[in-house]
Amino acid sequence: MTAPERSLSRGVVTRYAIGSIGTGGFATLPGLVLVFYLTDTLGVSALFAGLVVTAAKVWDVVIDPWIGERSDRALVATGTRRTWMRVGALALPPAFVITFAVPPGIAPAASGAWVFVAFLATATAFSLFQVPYIALPAELTDDYDDRTRLLTWRVVVLSAAILLFGAGGPLLRRAGGGDEALGYLVMAVVAGLVIGAGMFVATSTAPRGRPAAERARRSIRAGYAEGLDALRRSRPFRDLLAAFVLQGLATGVMLAGANYVAVWVLESEDALTFLFVALIAPAVLCAPLWGRLAARIGKERGFAFASALFAVAAASLIGMLWAPGAWVYGPVALAGAAYAGMQSLPMAMLPDVISHDAREHGDGRAGSFGGVWTAGETAGMALGATLLTIALAVTGYLESTGSAAVAQPGAAIVGIVVSFSLLPAALVLLSLVPLGRYPLRRGDIEADAAAEAAMR
């Protein structure tokens, strides 16, 4: 399927962006509260909690390339990717609620197993939506700047969703009064419905076309091979994905650590809401500015500048070890401004990579690229949470059940702060290495679009 020649309508941009209410909610809320729910409500050890979350995400890494390949096949056979997206949007809310509906009184090991199975189902439903959703921009437009516009507004909504779920989730959690389990359940019901609704709206942007062939039977192995082939043959994709995965590690460890910073370093549950406001409000305001900067200097340069700015802001938070206080919201706000560029620009670069590959190797592989991209993003975010749980385990973090009070050792506080500052800063700086090798520039993409237009 070739990209349409007309400019993107405001309605398509709006509905596509609304999908990020779902993606932002799912990326934020489990990463923010799931490990904390396991360790500080269900009494699961930090290391085991990390294994539960990571194992569920590893499944995504396995299944996402296959979903991508199947999405490509569905596009050929039915003319659209909508069906898979709708199934994911409808299945996610109930699975998300079940994740936080652990029956009271069961042992920590059984609680961990319950969360693992339910979160596995939730993550699968999300992938059914997210993989084809990521593939759509390459099919919606072939214009270099239109892609930046489309993904910029997606990140504006994504940032607002992160703020909504990051700040609102903990507030909903208090709806249970003194019953923490009930509070988590209320949070899951409300959040699950909002996430599913946002995803469902975005399905309407998937282009409709005429089926081109009968649907072929494909194995998971064949789907995975398609994804690996895309990774092998496309150097721009390898470079961009490597940078994005490393940054996913960085944001994953910070997201998982925010709750611990609020409770054990800043000593205020309200601090979690303030952290998210400080992080996301600048991101909402700055996302369009990164789009304008990219139009001037190129997406890859804007991405590198945003990454370096984020690393500096994150590293400065190490000062919480000696002087925790309200000053931390300043560096967090600077990181939020940079985060907008770190999200919008690589996602605007991905359809450029896909169209460049289509010019060299033929159309029809956007789903495979989207599957590998989603698998890498998922792995990065999941392993970020795993890094935090390893740091907590090594530094002697003490788990608790329900509202039981504990006092954390000084080493655990150090582990929390380092995981929230120096570790993500180092990972983001490391991401600049593959980003520096990324070869595509505006001229390459405009040449791809001209070649595509000449073939029509």
SETOR-638524 format. One record per residue (C-alpha): residue in one letter; z, x, y. Coordinates in steps of 0.02 Angstrom, whole numbers, padded with zeros to 5 digits, always signed. Example, Ala and Ser with C-alpha at 12.3 -4.5 7.8 and 13.67 -1.06 7.14 Angstrom:
! SETOR-638524
a+00390+00615-00225/s+00357+00684-00053/
//
This chain:
! SETOR-638524
m+00000+00000+00000/t-00050+00074+00168/a+00055+00062+00323/p+00005-00071+00449/e-00088-00014+00604/r+00000-00128+00728/s+00158-00078+00818/l+00321-00139+00747/s+00375-00308+00815/r+00547-00330+00889/g+00590-00453+00750/v+00551-00328+00612/v+00652-00192+00699/t+00798-00312+00721/r+00799-00378+00543/y+00779-00206+00468/a+00923-00143+00575/i+01034-00287+00519/g+01023-00218+00343/s+01132-00076+00403/i+01277-00197+00422/g+01274-00194+00233/t+01239-00010+00209/g+01365+00041+00342/g+01498-00072+00269/f+01475-00009+00092/a+01465+00173+00147/t+01622+00157+00253/l+01750+00043+00174/p+01757+00110-00005/g+01754+00288+00060/l+01893+00248+00181/v+02013+00146+00075/l+01970+00162-00110/v+02053+00329-00145/f+02202+00278-00037/y+02211+00112-00131/l+02217+00205-00296/t+02346+00335-00245/d+02460+00237-00127/t+02453+00060-00198/l+02411+00076-00383/g+02505+00241-00411/v+02353+00332-00483/s+02362+00522-00467/a+02252+00599-00331/l+02148+00698-00455/f+02120+00548-00568/a+02078+00440-00417/g+01945+00566-00367/l+01874+00564-00543/v+01864+00373-00542/v+01766+00369-00380/t+01656+00517-00425/a+01613+00454-00600/a+01553+00289-00528/k+01445+00382-00403/v+01374+00499-00535/w+01304+00343-00616/d+01210+00310-00454/v+01135+00484-00461/v+01068+00443-00634/i+01006+00267-00597/d+00937+00283-00419/p+00778+00380-00463/w+00739+00251-00597/i+00768+00109-00474/g+00651+00197-00353/e+00514+00212-00482/r+00537+00031-00536/s+00528-00022-00354/d+00361+00067-00338/r+00301-00022-00496/a+00360-00189-00428/l+00264-00157-00268/v+00105-00127-00368/a+00133-00274-00485/t+00198-00406-00363/g+00149-00341-00191/t+00328-00325-00126/r+00496-00240-00152/r+00596-00395-00104/t+00653-00452-00276/w+00757-00298-00315/m+00832-00300-00141/r+00885-00483-00156/v+00966-00457-00326/g+01071-00316-00253/a+01119-00418-00100/l+01178-00564-00206/a+01269-00462-00339/l+01367-00346-00226/p+01495-00467-00147/p+01575-00529-00311/a+01578-00354-00385/f+01660-00285-00227/v+01795-00417-00232/i+01834-00381-00415/t+01856-00196-00373/f+02008-00240-00265/a+02074-00377-00379/v+02175-00269-00498/p+02305-00380-00584/p+02484-00337-00530/g+02600-00249-00649/i+02476-00153-00756/a+02492+00034-00785/p+02409+00158-00665/a+02287+00216-00800/a+02231+00038-00833/s+02219+00006-00646/g+02107+00158-00628/a+01996+00098-00771/w+01981-00076-00691/v+01929-00002-00524/f+01806+00115-00609/v+01713-00022-00702/a+01709-00142-00555/f+01656-00009-00431/l+01520+00048-00552/a+01448-00128-00546/t+01465-00133-00356/a+01376+00033-00335/t+01235-00022-00450/a+01208-00181-00349/f+01205-00078-00189/s+01074+00040-00261/l+00961-00105-00307/f+00954-00145-00122/q+00970+00026-00042/v+00834+00121-00135/p+00689+00006-00085/y+00768-00018+00087/i+00754+00169+00117/a+00572+00166+00062/l+00518+00029+00185/p+00495+00129+00348/a+00351+00229+00274/e+00264+00063+00236/l+00308-00029+00397/t+00223+00096+00515/d+00133+00262+00513/d+00171+00305+00694/y+00285+00457+00725/d+00377+00379+00872/d+00383+00202+00799/r+00477+00272+00650/t+00602+00353+00767/r+00621+00186+00859/l+00646+00090+00696/l+00776+00211+00628/t+00862+00232+00796/w+00903+00048+00806/r+00953+00049+00625/v+01080+00184+00668/v+01143+00085+00818/v+01183-00059+00700/l+01246+00063+00567/s+01366+00139+00693/a+01426-00032+00747/a+01452-00078+00563/i+01551+00079+00532/l+01661+00033+00680/l+01676-00147+00620/f+01725-00101+00443/g+01818+00059+00483/a+01930-00022+00613/g+01927-00201+00549/g+01952-00163+00365/p+02127-00092+00387/l+02171-00239+00500/l+02114-00363+00368/r+02216-00265+00242/r+02372-00318+00336/a+02331-00502+00311/g+02435-00499+00153/g+02593-00471+00252/g+02705-00363+00144/d+02596-00389-00009/e+02476-00241-00007/a+02377-00302-00159/l+02343-00470-00074/g+02293-00381+00086/y+02164-00276-00005/l+02095-00433-00089/v+02075-00524+00077/m+01988-00372+00148/a+01870-00365-00001/v+01821-00549+00010/v+01780-00545+00196/a+01695-00376+00190/g+01596-00416+00033/l+01522-00573+00109/v+01474-00485+00272/i+01396-00339+00178/g+01295-00454+00066/a+01235-00560+00213/g+01173-00408+00310/m+01079-00344+00158/f+01000-00513+00124/v+00930-00527+00301/a+00845-00357+00286/t+00752-00408+00128/s+00635-00513+00236/t+00560-00356+00314/a+00486-00296+00149/p+00297-00315+00170/r+00207-00438+00057/g+00040-00392-00019/r-00072-00436-00164/p-00023-00371-00336/a-00133-00224-00384/a-00098-00211-00571/e+00005-00273-00715/r+00183-00212-00719/a+00203-00067-00842/r+00352-00039-00952/r+00443+00117-00897/s+00596+00206-00962/i+00739+00278-00863/r+00674+00450-00914/a+00502+00412-00840/g+00580+00350-00678/y+00688+00505-00666/a+00536+00615-00699/e+00444+00532-00553/g+00589+00571-00437/l+00603+00751-00496/d+00416+00774-00474/a+00429+00714-00294/l+00570+00839-00266/r+00475+00981-00349/r+00310+00963-00257/s+00372+00925-00081/r+00455+01070+00010/p+00490+00964+00165/f+00582+00839+00056/r+00687+00975-00028/d+00736+01050+00139/l+00778+00884+00221/l+00872+00819+00070/a+00975+00979+00052/a+01029+00968+00234/f+01070+00783+00219/v+01170+00803+00058/l+01276+00943+00132/q+01311+00833+00283/g+01351+00689+00165/l+01484+00802+00087/a+01554+00836+00260/t+01560+00654+00316/g+01624+00600+00144/v+01774+00714+00150/m+01814+00664+00329/l+01796+00478+00292/a+01909+00488+00140/g+02035+00591+00237/a+02046+00480+00392/n+02177+00365+00317/y+02284+00514+00266/v+02269+00591+00439/a+02323+00429+00521/v+02475+00402+00408/w+02536+00580+00374/v+02477+00683+00524/l+02471+00562+00671/e+02606+00456+00586/s+02532+00288+00637/e+02426+00164+00539/d+02356+00106+00706/a+02286+00282+00728/l+02155+00243+00596/t+02081+00107+00706/f+02086+00223+00857/l+01999+00361+00758/f+01857+00245+00715/v+01839+00179+00891/a+01835+00357+00957/l+01706+00407+00826/i+01588+00259+00829/a+01587+00196+01009/p+01499+00357+01067/a+01382+00346+00917/v+01324+00171+00968/l+01293+00229+01146/c+01209+00393+01100/a+01091+00341+00960/p+00950+00292+01082/l+00977+00456+01177/w+00945+00556+01019/g+00782+00459+00997/r+00728+00508+01173/l+00776+00689+01142/a+00675+00690+00981/a+00524+00624+01074/r+00536+00775+01189/i+00582+00919+01074/g+00547+00852+00899/k+00656+00768+00770/e+00698+00927+00676/r+00763+01016+00832/g+00863+00866+00887/f+00938+00855+00712/a+00990+01038+00718/f+01070+01018+00890/a+01168+00864+00835/s+01229+00955+00680/a+01290+01106+00776/l+01381+00995+00901/f+01467+00900+00759/a+01523+01062+00676/v+01605+01125+00836/a+01694+00960+00866/a+01757+00950+00686/a+01820+01130+00685/s+01924+01101+00842/l+02027+00970+00749/i+02119+01108+00657/g+02235+01106+00808/m+02320+00954+00730/l+02418+01077+00623/w+02516+01134+00775/a+02502+00991+00900/p+02454+00821+00825/g+02430+00693+00961/a+02312+00585+01061/w+02205+00734+01112/v+02117+00724+00943/y+02018+00572+01000/g+01919+00683+01120/p+01842+00796+00986/v+01820+00645+00873/a+01720+00559+01011/l+01611+00714+01029/a+01584+00714+00841/g+01536+00530+00852/a+01404+00565+00983/a+01332+00700+00869/y+01346+00590+00715/a+01220+00467+00788/g+01088+00603+00790/m+01139+00665+00618/q+01103+00492+00548/s+00952+00429+00646/l+00846+00586+00649/p+00844+00634+00464/m+00811+00453+00418/a+00666+00452+00542/m+00604+00614+00464/l+00605+00544+00287/p+00456+00425+00311/d+00363+00572+00390/v+00394+00670+00230/i+00336+00522+00124/s+00175+00496+00223/h+00137+00683+00218/d+00157+00681+00030/a+00046+00526+00018/r-00092+00617+00112/e-00085+00762-00010/h-00047+00673-00174/g-00088+00488-00152/d+00007+00329-00105/g+00135+00230-00203/r+00283+00348-00218/a+00396+00292-00075/g+00517+00213-00198/s+00532+00374-00297/f+00572+00470-00138/g+00696+00334-00088/g+00779+00342-00258/v+00807+00530-00252/w+00863+00519-00070/t+00990+00383-00108/a+01051+00479-00260/g+01077+00634-00154/e+01162+00537-00014/t+01275+00449-00139/a+01319+00611-00227/g+01361+00695-00062/m+01476+00556-00004/a+01559+00542-00175/l+01587+00728-00195/g+01658+00732-00018/a+01794+00614-00076/t+01816+00722-00231/l+01841+00877-00124/l+01979+00786-00032/t+02067+00734-00192/i+02058+00913-00258/a+02135+00975-00096/l+02273+00843-00110/a+02308+00889-00291/v+02312+01077-00257/t+02427+01058-00106/g+02552+00946-00197/y+02516+00774-00123/l+02639+00643-00187/e+02570+00475-00246/s+02664+00311-00224/t+02661+00132-00286/g+02658-00018-00171/s+02766+00007-00016/a+02876+00145-00090/a+02918+00279+00038/v+02887+00463+00003/a+02895+00623+00106/q+02745+00738+00090/p+02769+00927+00075/g+02706+01037+00217/a+02567+01108+00107/a+02496+00933+00081/i+02488+00906+00269/v+02393+01070+00288/g+02272+01015+00152/i+02240+00850+00241/v+02205+00933+00409/v+02093+01071+00340/s+01995+00941+00241/f+01969+00842+00401/s+01918+00990+00510/l+01867+01162+00446/l+01794+01104+00281/p+01670+00978+00354/a+01627+01098+00495/a+01581+01233+00368/l+01475+01112+00266/v+01377+01054+00419/l+01346+01233+00475/l+01283+01272+00300/s+01162+01125+00314/l+01073+01215+00456/v+01002+01341+00330/p+00885+01219+00238/l+00853+01126+00400/g+00790+01288+00477/r+00658+01297+00338/y+00594+01118+00365/p+00407+01140+00402/l+00341+00975+00471/r+00312+00949+00657/r+00241+00808+00762/g+00065+00878+00746/d+00072+00870+00556/i+00125+00687+00557/e-00006+00638+00686/a-00138+00724+00578/d-00077+00625+00427/a-00091+00461+00525/a-00266+00506+00587/a-00323+00546+00411/e-00251+00382+00347/a-00338+00285+00486/a-00504+00370+00447/m-00492+00316+00264/r-00468+00131+00306/
//
